[in-house]
Amino acid sequence: MAKSNGNREKELKPVGIKYSKIANGQFADEVVVTLVAHSGDINMLLHDSFLDQSKKTIKAVIIDQDADKYLIGLPNETFTTGSKVWFSKSAVLT
């Protein structure tokens, strides 16, 4: 459970985030994933257990939302941002 608004507890909703590209990482169970965030393309290293290749998504959670986008908690930090990134609602499979 994550805390939000002081002491209120909020349950995080699991979702899939569409990826545009994957490549092999340094290790056999590691991949480099390219995601299309609200601000543009971002890349991250990820254990392959977070991939759903049939849906072309990675596993993540919704932290917050705005009118046209979600703040997503990613399973790892990206190369250029932290682990919380805004995505357009069309990039998120709920």
N, C-alpha and C positions, 0 to 999 in steps of 0.2 A: 504494500500500500504506500502511496506517495502522499505527502502532506501538501495541502494547498490552502490559501487564505488563512494563515495562522494555524489554528489547531484543528480545523476541519480535515477529515480524511477523505480522500477521493480515490476510487478504484480506477486503475488505468485500463483502457480498452485495447486488447491486442488487435493489430491490423497488419496488412501487407503493404509494403511500399514498392511501387514498380521501379525496376532498374532498367537502364538503357544498355548496359554492357557489363560483362564479367570477364575476367582474365585470371589465369592461374597465379597464385601467390608463390612465395618462396618455399612453403611447405605443402605437402600433399593435401592437407585438409584446410587450406587457406585460399581465399580468392580476393581479388581486387574488384570492387563493385563500383560502377558509376551510377549515381542517382541524379534525377533532375529535380532539384529543390526549387522553391519559389524564387530564389535569387540566382539560379543557374546550376550548372553541373557541379557535383561534388564527388569525391572519391574516398573510399575507405577500405581498409583491410578487414576481412570478416571470416570467421570460421564457417565452413560450408554447411554446418547444421542450421544456420540461420536462413538458408536459401530455400525457396520453393521454385524450382526450375520449371515446373509445369505451368505455373502462373506468372513466371518472371517477376517474382517479388522477394523481398526479404522480410523477416519478422521484426516488428517494432510495436510501439504503443503510442496512443494518442495522449498527450499531456494537456493540451488546451486547443481551442479553436477560435477562429475569427469568421467573418462572413463567408470568405472564399478560400480559406486555407486552414490547415491543421498544424499545430506545433507537435512534432513527433520526437519521441525518445528512441534514438537508434541504439542497437546493441553494442556499438563501439563508436569511438570518436572518428570523425573524418579527418582528412589531411589538412583541411583549411578551417574547419569550424569545430565546435565541441560535439557532444552527442545529442544535443537538442537543436532541431532544424525545422524551419517552416516549409511545408509542402502544399501545393495547390490540392484542393480536394479531389481533382481528377487523377492525381498520382497515388491516391490512397485507396486500397481495397478494404472496406469495412465489413 
